Amino acid sequence: MTEPEPAPEPLVPRKRPTQERSRRTFEAILTSARDVLTDVGFESLTCEQIAQRAELPIGTIYQYFANKYVVVCELDRQDTTAVSEELSAFASEIPSLQWPQLLEKFLDHLADLWRTDPSRRAVWLAVQSTPATRATASITEKILAEQVARILAPLTPTSERDRRQMMAEVLVHAAYSLLSFSVQAPHDHDSVVGELKRMLAGYLLLEESVDRV
């Protein structure tokens, strides 16, 4: 029997800044990378272009990032961290048992981000490009799903923890996939978001009804 291939190692920066000056440099690299990625797409993105946009020596880029694949994975972490913080704010504003309002309000917020910020889709597509970037993005996505699973707990009190985690991962991945679809021409963004809300609400309602039986 053939042994399964080991999962690729997560793509992470060579080092993370600890001082204010290096933090500013690190952020400048990511900001410039996001701009270039949005302008030219992942296939044409190079570390040299990032350095030129950031007005930094190419060696400075390589101090932090081995290649462009690590850069886009860090952009994905940056986006996911922002979403996680926003989700925490929404969850504290609306009690978890009122999940339909939380779901609709949060999806509206995410949809607006994807509609107004083209870099969201550019980053999401970039991390789907190779096995290593997909594996790294999956780890990042799973962390967000763990947060969603905790919010789902009052809705599904008798569900097993593993099932709740799986549900959360499905919800997160489906949301990102359809948000990417919603901003791709010629699709009608509002209509796709409406279908996304119905799909996810129906999924949760089904689980809620099964849980109560």
ABEGO torsion letter per residue (X at the ends): XBBBBBBBBBBBBABBBABAAAAAAAAAAAAAAAAAAAAAEAAABBAAAAAAAAGBBAAAAAAABABAAAAAAAAAAAAAAAAAAAAAAAAAABBAAAAAAAAAAAAAAAAAAAAABAAAAAAAAAAAABAAAAAAAAAAAAAAAAAAAAAAAAABAABBAAAAAAAAAAAAAAAAAAAAAAABOABBAAAAAAAAAAAAAAAAAAAAAAAAX
